């Protein structure tokens, strides 16, 4: 029991709030969203803002690669968060597997580099879903495993604190209307993972996003 409590304390200590949480839910959400059966999470637009000194240490294309890697990790972690709640019976919509989502997007020539050029209505039509989750993620250090983390260690990006802001939207398929907008900023220590980041960011939203509570 002590080990479990210690683990929880350590995870929470990775991330502490440094900004306000802002959540907007369309007053008419039930009118649009109560008939939704399946939603999808697409790659988030990602910005890693490094200090000029660190930027000079990067080779051409490395920053773009890190941002793309971070984007797909955020997508996967967000999908996992919703899927876990579905498995717990706390979500009344299905969540499309991200592998299927990305495969369908790729078939239509949509990639991380050009996805922002497509509307929510176009994306949902391609994916065959009732709503799409997208947004913007900003951080001052790469947090993901893989390419981003490897480069982070290589050029010494990791300092005392990671800071991150996520601005998430849920768009209705029929008209692209924003049904939910959730904005949250956090800060965290070395070793913070993308999954931990999303869990902390979404913790306060878990009972306030309409999909996670009884239909009106």
PyMOL commands that set and color helices and strands:
alter all, ss='L'
color gray80, all
select helices_A, chain A and resi 2-14+29-33+52-57+62-87+98-107+115-117+120-127+147-155+194-203+210-212
alter helices_A, ss='H'
color red, helices_A
select strands_A, chain A and resi 15-17+22-25+38-41+45-48+94-95+131-139+162-172+178-188
alter strands_A, ss='S'
color yellow, strands_A
deselect
rebuild
show_as cartoon
